Amino acid sequence: MSANPHESWAVRRYKGVTKILGQVQEKVSQVGWAVGATTVLIIYPLAISILDHRFLKKNGVI
């Protein structure tokens, strides 16, 4: 086996870092989806109600 120890350490290090980054990315994407969905569920109805209110007020309905 002619693999030099420094290279194998670097390869192990790289694999470890990429594994950790993969796990972090997976968690972030899960959290991102949750935050995105929650934001949409909260802000979307709010935005619609505000826009509707302004629209109705502008047209003299309210």
CORWO-V855772 format. One record per residue. N is the residue number from 0. RES is the residue in one letter. OMEGA is omega in degrees with one decimal (* if undefined). Layout:
n: <N	N>
res: <RES	RES>
omega: <OMEGA	OMEGA>
This chain:
n: <0	1	2	3	4	5	6	7	8	9	10	11	12	13	14	15	16	17	18	19	20	21	22	23	24	25	26	27	28	29	30	31	32	33	34	35	36	37	38	39	40	41	42	43	44	45	46	47	48	49	50	51	52	53	54	55	56	57	58	59	60	61>
res: <M	S	A	N	P	H	E	S	W	A	V	R	R	Y	K	G	V	T	K	I	L	G	Q	V	Q	E	K	V	S	Q	V	G	W	A	V	G	A	T	T	V	L	I	I	Y	P	L	A	I	S	I	L	D	H	R	F	L	K	K	N	G	V	I>
omega: <-175.2	178.5	-179.5	-171.6	-178.6	-179.5	-179.1	176.1	-179.9	179.0	178.3	179.7	-179.1	-179.8	178.1	-179.2	-179.3	177.4	179.5	179.3	177.5	179.2	179.6	-179.3	179.0	179.0	-178.5	-179.1	176.5	178.8	179.0	177.7	-178.6	-179.7	179.3	-179.3	179.5	179.6	179.4	-177.6	-178.9	-171.9	-175.9	177.9	177.8	-178.9	-179.8	-178.4	178.1	179.9	178.4	-179.1	179.6	-178.6	-178.9	179.8	-178.8	-177.8	174.9	179.7	179.4	*>
